[in-house]
């Protein structure tokens, strides 16, 4: 409770400072916010790698590992499909109109990077497959890191445990302890970062965002995220005998962090710490489930890809009949799971998909200025979904 009061106070102070609109202060707070984001991204990559390696090296040969993995994948798929379905239902109910003809004409000169239109989804899949050990860690490609870490962890689990292997495993465990000490230190100083994050958001909102004819589209995106956040995911928890409020209260530091950083991977250290300390999830579950969920459990991304694709294609004259809609529901879910973890990954994935079907991708340039707000809400939803899956898997794997 003490920590929640401190963090809430920091949030209010930051919002007020950003609202004041003092240029030098905004510059300082933006610098602090960027520094905190970079620090959490710095510890996020080794957190994923070490958590998966150590967990699989100790559990890889046990039947429990397969059960935990199966539960994780099952609930990841169910929540992701549910998120996309909620977005689809809202889209059909609200029925956003096409953009005005003037706006469509202006998209021809929209500031969308022309090189992005040449990308295909195959390029994104290939970017996940590592061709050397160093590059995924340098670029922060979390899906590639997950693949490498899983392979190393399973190799350590099934290899004959001679003295060299035991020494290696002890060394990895020691590195993980050092990493968690760094994470605890970052979380202890996080109120300073929250002040900066809140000020940054407040100054952006104070500057104003023009939505115009995109109003219904934005309402569908944000409305779908809120329904998934406050209704659908709590129903998943209730179905498994878990109290949604208790789970949310335990994981609120991670959800709040996600809202400001707009990065599930950067939030992962806080998510794991909250799961183990507040939620009381077993470390072997939290350290295995959460890195996987951070990589593939993209509820908000699935909804964004589906709704945005339908909206862009509709503006391009595509007839959205039932087979087309169902096909894109499947594409959205698979694309979200296969997101390679690049910055603004959902946006670029959608752009690539639209380029592949010849839709007017210039519309993505109109969406871009308001994507920041959408991205914040989506990331918070993704981390909340990760938290729910972790809580459910922890409950189901209890002996």
C-alpha positions as CSV (number, residue, x, y, z in Angstrom):
1,X,0.0,0.0,0.0
2,X,2.9,2.4,0.8
3,X,4.4,1.8,-2.6
4,X,1.1,2.5,-4.4
5,X,0.7,5.8,-2.5
6,X,4.2,6.9,-3.4
7,X,3.7,5.9,-7.1
8,X,0.3,7.6,-7.3
9,X,1.8,10.8,-5.7
10,X,4.6,10.7,-8.3
11,X,2.0,10.3,-11.0
12,X,0.1,13.4,-9.9
13,X,3.2,15.5,-9.4
14,X,4.5,14.6,-12.9
15,X,1.1,15.3,-14.5
16,X,1.1,18.8,-12.9
17,X,4.7,19.5,-13.9
18,X,4.0,18.5,-17.5
19,X,0.8,20.6,-17.6
20,X,2.7,23.7,-16.6
21,X,4.4,23.7,-20.0
22,X,7.8,25.0,-18.9
23,X,10.2,24.2,-21.8
24,X,13.4,23.7,-19.8
25,X,11.6,21.5,-17.2
26,X,9.9,19.4,-20.0
27,X,13.3,18.9,-21.6
28,X,14.8,17.7,-18.3
29,X,11.9,15.4,-17.5
30,X,11.9,14.0,-21.1
31,X,15.6,13.2,-20.6
32,X,14.9,11.4,-17.3
33,X,12.0,9.4,-18.9
34,X,14.2,8.4,-21.8
35,X,17.0,7.4,-19.4
36,X,14.7,5.2,-17.4
37,X,13.3,3.6,-20.5
38,X,16.8,2.8,-21.8
39,X,17.8,1.4,-18.4
40,X,14.9,-1.0,-18.3
41,X,15.5,-2.0,-21.9
42,X,19.1,-2.7,-20.9
43,X,18.1,-5.2,-18.2
44,X,15.1,-6.6,-20.1
45,X,17.2,-8.5,-22.7
46,X,19.4,-10.4,-20.1
47,X,16.2,-10.9,-18.0
48,X,14.5,-12.8,-20.8
49,X,17.6,-14.8,-21.7
50,X,18.6,-15.8,-18.1
51,X,15.1,-16.4,-16.9
52,X,14.3,-18.9,-19.7
53,X,17.7,-20.6,-19.6
54,X,17.7,-21.1,-15.8
55,X,14.1,-22.3,-15.7
56,X,14.4,-24.7,-18.6
57,X,17.8,-26.0,-17.4
58,X,16.1,-27.0,-14.1
59,X,12.7,-28.0,-15.3
60,X,13.3,-29.0,-19.0
61,X,13.4,-32.7,-18.3
62,X,10.3,-32.7,-16.1
63,X,6.7,-33.4,-17.1
64,X,5.7,-30.2,-15.3
65,X,7.5,-28.1,-17.9
66,X,5.3,-29.4,-20.7
67,X,2.2,-28.8,-18.7
68,X,3.2,-25.2,-17.8
69,X,4.1,-24.5,-21.4
70,X,0.8,-26.0,-22.7
71,X,-1.2,-23.9,-20.3
72,X,0.7,-20.8,-21.3
73,X,0.2,-21.3,-25.0
74,X,-3.5,-22.2,-24.5
75,X,-4.4,-19.0,-22.6
76,X,-2.2,-16.8,-24.8
77,X,-4.1,-18.0,-27.8
78,X,-7.5,-17.7,-26.1
79,X,-6.9,-14.1,-24.8
80,X,-5.4,-13.0,-28.1
81,X,-8.3,-14.4,-30.1
82,X,-10.7,-12.8,-27.6
83,X,-9.1,-9.4,-28.0
84,X,-9.3,-9.5,-31.8
85,X,-12.9,-10.7,-31.7
86,X,-13.9,-7.9,-29.3
87,X,-12.3,-5.4,-31.7
88,X,-14.1,-6.9,-34.7
89,X,-17.5,-6.8,-33.0
90,X,-17.0,-3.2,-32.0
91,X,-15.9,-2.4,-35.6
92,X,-19.0,-3.9,-37.0
93,X,-21.2,-2.1,-34.5
94,X,-19.6,1.3,-34.8
95,X,-19.0,1.1,-38.5
96,X,-16.4,3.8,-39.0
97,X,-17.0,5.9,-42.1
98,X,-14.4,6.3,-44.9
99,X,-12.1,9.2,-44.7
100,X,-13.0,12.3,-46.8
101,X,-11.8,12.3,-50.3
102,X,-9.5,15.2,-49.6
103,X,-7.8,13.3,-46.8
104,X,-7.4,10.2,-49.1
105,X,-5.7,12.4,-51.7
106,X,-3.4,13.9,-49.1
107,X,-2.2,10.5,-48.1
108,X,-0.3,10.2,-51.4
109,X,2.2,12.6,-50.0
110,X,2.0,11.3,-46.4
111,X,5.2,11.0,-44.5
112,X,5.3,7.2,-44.4
113,X,8.7,5.8,-45.0
114,X,8.5,4.4,-48.5
115,X,11.1,1.7,-47.7
116,X,8.6,0.1,-45.3
117,X,6.1,-0.6,-48.1
118,X,8.6,-3.0,-49.7
119,X,8.7,-5.2,-46.6
120,X,6.7,-8.4,-46.5
121,X,5.6,-10.5,-43.6
122,X,8.2,-13.1,-44.7
123,X,10.8,-10.4,-43.9
124,X,9.5,-10.2,-40.4
125,X,9.6,-14.0,-40.0
126,X,13.1,-14.1,-41.3
127,X,14.2,-11.4,-38.9
128,X,13.2,-13.7,-36.0
129,X,15.5,-16.5,-37.2
130,X,19.0,-15.6,-35.9
131,X,22.0,-16.1,-38.1
132,X,24.5,-15.3,-35.3
133,X,24.4,-15.2,-31.5
134,X,25.3,-11.5,-31.0
135,X,22.9,-9.7,-33.4
136,X,19.5,-10.5,-31.6
137,X,21.0,-9.2,-28.3
138,X,22.4,-6.1,-29.9
139,X,19.1,-5.3,-31.7
140,X,16.9,-6.4,-28.8
141,X,14.9,-8.8,-30.9
142,X,13.1,-10.5,-28.1
143,X,11.6,-13.4,-30.2
144,X,15.1,-14.3,-31.4
145,X,16.4,-14.1,-27.9
146,X,13.6,-16.3,-26.7
147,X,14.5,-19.0,-29.3
148,X,18.2,-18.9,-28.5
149,X,17.5,-19.0,-24.7
150,X,15.0,-21.9,-25.0
151,X,17.5,-23.9,-27.1
152,X,20.3,-23.3,-24.6
153,X,18.1,-24.0,-21.6
154,X,16.8,-27.3,-23.1
155,X,20.3,-28.3,-24.0
156,X,21.4,-27.8,-20.4
157,X,18.4,-29.7,-19.2
158,X,19.1,-32.9,-21.2
159,X,22.9,-32.9,-21.4
160,X,24.8,-35.1,-19.0
161,X,25.5,-33.1,-15.8
162,X,29.3,-33.3,-15.6
163,X,31.4,-30.9,-13.5
164,X,31.8,-28.4,-16.4
165,X,28.0,-28.2,-17.0
166,X,27.3,-27.8,-13.2
167,X,29.8,-25.0,-13.0
168,X,28.2,-23.3,-16.1
169,X,24.7,-23.5,-14.6
170,X,26.0,-22.1,-11.2
171,X,27.6,-19.2,-13.1
172,X,24.4,-18.4,-15.0
173,X,22.4,-18.5,-11.7
174,X,24.9,-16.1,-10.2
175,X,24.5,-13.7,-13.1
176,X,20.7,-13.9,-12.6
177,X,21.1,-12.9,-8.9
178,X,23.2,-9.9,-9.9
179,X,20.7,-8.9,-12.5
180,X,17.8,-9.1,-10.0
181,X,19.8,-6.9,-7.6
182,X,20.1,-4.3,-10.4
183,X,16.3,-4.6,-11.1
184,X,15.5,-4.1,-7.4
185,X,17.6,-0.9,-7.4
186,X,15.9,0.4,-10.5
187,X,12.4,-0.2,-9.0
188,X,13.4,1.5,-5.8
189,X,14.2,4.7,-7.7
190,X,11.3,4.3,-10.1
191,X,9.1,7.1,-8.5
192,X,11.6,9.6,-10.1
193,X,10.9,7.9,-13.4
194,X,7.2,8.0,-12.9
195,X,7.3,11.8,-12.4
196,X,9.1,12.1,-15.7
197,X,6.8,9.7,-17.6
198,X,3.7,11.4,-16.3
199,X,5.0,14.8,-17.1
200,X,5.9,13.7,-20.6
201,X,2.4,12.4,-21.2
202,X,0.8,15.4,-19.7
203,X,2.7,17.8,-21.9
204,X,1.8,15.8,-25.0
205,X,-1.9,15.8,-24.2
206,X,-1.7,19.5,-23.3
207,X,-0.3,20.1,-26.8
208,X,-3.5,18.6,-28.2
209,X,-4.1,15.7,-30.6
210,X,-6.3,16.2,-33.7
211,X,-8.5,13.1,-34.4
212,X,-11.0,14.5,-36.8
213,X,-12.6,12.0,-39.0
214,X,-10.7,9.2,-37.3
215,X,-12.9,9.5,-34.3
216,X,-14.9,6.3,-34.7
217,X,-11.8,4.3,-35.7
218,X,-10.0,5.5,-32.5
219,X,-13.1,4.8,-30.5
220,X,-13.2,1.2,-31.8
221,X,-9.4,0.7,-31.0
222,X,-9.5,2.2,-27.5
223,X,-13.0,0.8,-26.7
224,X,-11.9,-2.7,-27.6
225,X,-8.8,-2.4,-25.4
226,X,-10.8,-1.2,-22.5
227,X,-13.4,-4.0,-22.8
228,X,-10.6,-6.6,-23.0
229,X,-8.9,-5.0,-20.0
230,X,-11.8,-4.5,-17.7
231,X,-14.2,-7.3,-18.8
232,X,-12.8,-10.1,-20.8
233,X,-9.5,-10.7,-18.9
234,X,-11.2,-10.5,-15.5
235,X,-13.7,-13.1,-16.7
236,X,-10.8,-15.4,-17.5
237,X,-9.5,-15.0,-14.0
238,X,-12.9,-15.6,-12.4
239,X,-13.4,-18.7,-14.5
240,X,-10.2,-20.1,-12.8
241,X,-11.3,-19.0,-9.3
242,X,-9.0,-16.0,-9.1
243,X,-9.9,-12.6,-7.7
244,X,-9.3,-10.0,-10.6
245,X,-8.9,-7.1,-8.1
246,X,-6.3,-8.9,-6.1
247,X,-4.4,-9.9,-9.2
248,X,-4.6,-6.4,-10.6
249,X,-3.5,-4.8,-7.3
250,X,-0.5,-7.1,-7.2
251,X,0.5,-6.4,-10.8
252,X,-0.4,-2.7,-11.0
253,X,3.2,-1.5,-10.9
254,X,3.9,-3.4,-14.1
255,X,0.7,-2.2,-15.8
256,X,1.5,1.4,-14.9
257,X,5.1,1.0,-16.1
258,X,3.9,-0.4,-19.4
259,X,1.5,2.5,-19.9
260,X,4.4,4.9,-19.9
261,X,7.2,3.0,-21.5
262,X,5.1,1.6,-24.3
263,X,7.2,-1.5,-24.2
264,X,6.3,-4.9,-22.8
265,X,9.9,-6.0,-23.0
266,X,11.2,-3.0,-21.1
267,X,8.5,-3.6,-18.5
268,X,9.4,-7.3,-18.1
269,X,11.7,-6.8,-15.1
270,X,9.0,-5.0,-13.1
271,X,6.4,-7.6,-14.3
272,X,8.5,-10.5,-13.0
273,X,9.3,-8.8,-9.8
274,X,5.6,-7.9,-9.2
275,X,4.5,-11.5,-10.0
276,X,7.0,-13.1,-7.6
277,X,6.8,-10.5,-4.8
278,X,3.2,-9.3,-4.9
279,X,1.3,-12.0,-6.6
280,X,3.3,-14.7,-4.9
281,X,3.6,-16.7,-8.1
282,X,6.2,-19.5,-8.0
283,X,9.5,-18.2,-9.4
284,X,9.8,-21.2,-11.8
285,X,6.4,-20.3,-13.2
286,X,6.8,-16.6,-13.4
287,X,10.3,-16.7,-14.9
288,X,9.2,-19.2,-17.6
289,X,5.7,-17.9,-18.4
290,X,6.3,-14.1,-18.4
291,X,9.2,-14.0,-20.9
292,X,7.1,-16.1,-23.3
293,X,4.0,-14.0,-22.8
294,X,6.0,-10.8,-23.3
295,X,7.0,-12.1,-26.7
296,X,3.9,-13.8,-28.0
297,X,0.9,-12.6,-25.9
298,X,-0.1,-9.5,-27.8
299,X,-3.8,-8.8,-27.1
300,X,-3.6,-5.1,-28.0
301,X,-1.5,-5.8,-31.1
302,X,-4.0,-8.4,-32.5
303,X,-6.9,-6.0,-32.1
304,X,-4.9,-3.1,-33.7
305,X,-3.8,-5.1,-36.7
306,X,-7.4,-6.4,-37.3
307,X,-9.3,-3.2,-36.9
308,X,-6.7,-1.0,-38.7
309,X,-6.4,-3.5,-41.6
310,X,-10.2,-3.5,-42.0
311,X,-10.3,0.3,-41.9
312,X,-7.5,0.8,-44.4
313,X,-8.9,-1.8,-46.8
314,X,-12.4,-0.4,-46.5
315,X,-11.0,3.0,-47.5
316,X,-9.3,1.4,-50.4
317,X,-12.6,0.0,-51.7
318,X,-12.3,-3.6,-50.5
319,X,-15.6,-5.3,-49.9
320,X,-15.5,-6.6,-46.3
321,X,-17.6,-9.7,-46.6
322,X,-17.7,-12.5,-43.9
323,X,-15.0,-14.7,-45.4
324,X,-12.6,-11.7,-45.8
325,X,-13.3,-10.6,-42.2
326,X,-12.7,-14.1,-40.8
327,X,-9.5,-14.5,-42.8
328,X,-8.1,-11.2,-41.4
329,X,-9.1,-12.2,-37.9
330,X,-6.8,-15.2,-38.3
331,X,-4.1,-13.1,-39.9
332,X,-4.2,-10.6,-37.1
333,X,-3.8,-13.3,-34.4
334,X,-0.9,-15.0,-36.2
335,X,0.8,-11.7,-37.0
336,X,0.5,-10.5,-33.4
337,X,2.1,-13.7,-32.1
338,X,4.8,-13.5,-34.7
339,X,5.7,-9.9,-33.9
340,X,9.4,-9.6,-33.8
341,X,9.5,-7.1,-31.0
342,X,10.7,-4.1,-33.0
343,X,9.7,-0.6,-31.9
344,X,6.2,0.2,-33.0
345,X,6.1,-3.4,-34.1
346,X,2.2,-3.6,-34.5
347,X,2.2,-0.4,-36.6
348,X,4.9,-1.6,-39.0
349,X,3.4,-5.1,-39.2
350,X,0.1,-3.6,-40.3
351,X,1.8,-1.4,-42.7
352,X,3.6,-4.3,-44.3
353,X,0.4,-6.4,-44.5
354,X,-1.5,-3.5,-46.2
355,X,1.3,-3.0,-48.7
356,X,1.2,-6.7,-49.5
357,X,-2.5,-6.5,-50.5
358,X,-2.2,-3.2,-52.3
359,X,-4.3,-1.2,-49.8
360,X,-3.8,2.6,-49.6
361,X,-0.9,2.6,-47.0
362,X,-0.8,6.4,-47.0
363,X,-3.7,6.2,-44.5
364,X,-1.2,4.8,-42.0
365,X,0.5,8.2,-42.1
366,X,-2.7,9.8,-40.9
367,X,-3.0,7.2,-38.1
368,X,0.7,7.7,-37.0
369,X,0.3,11.0,-35.0
370,X,-2.3,9.4,-32.7
371,X,-0.5,6.0,-32.5
372,X,1.4,7.1,-29.4
373,X,-1.8,7.1,-27.3
374,X,-3.0,3.9,-28.8
375,X,0.3,2.3,-28.2
376,X,0.3,3.2,-24.5
377,X,-3.1,1.6,-23.9
378,X,-2.3,-1.5,-25.9
379,X,1.0,-2.1,-24.1
380,X,-0.7,-1.7,-20.7
381,X,-3.3,-4.2,-21.9
382,X,-0.6,-6.6,-23.1
383,X,1.2,-6.6,-19.7
384,X,-2.2,-7.0,-17.9
385,X,-2.9,-10.0,-20.1
386,X,0.6,-11.4,-19.4
387,X,-0.1,-11.0,-15.7
388,X,-3.5,-12.8,-16.0
389,X,-2.0,-15.7,-17.9
390,X,0.8,-16.0,-15.3
391,X,-1.7,-16.0,-12.5
392,X,-3.9,-18.7,-14.2
393,X,-0.9,-20.9,-15.1
394,X,0.5,-20.6,-11.5
395,X,-3.0,-21.6,-10.2
396,X,-3.3,-24.5,-12.5
397,X,0.2,-25.9,-11.9
398,X,-0.2,-25.9,-8.1
399,X,0.2,-29.4,-6.7
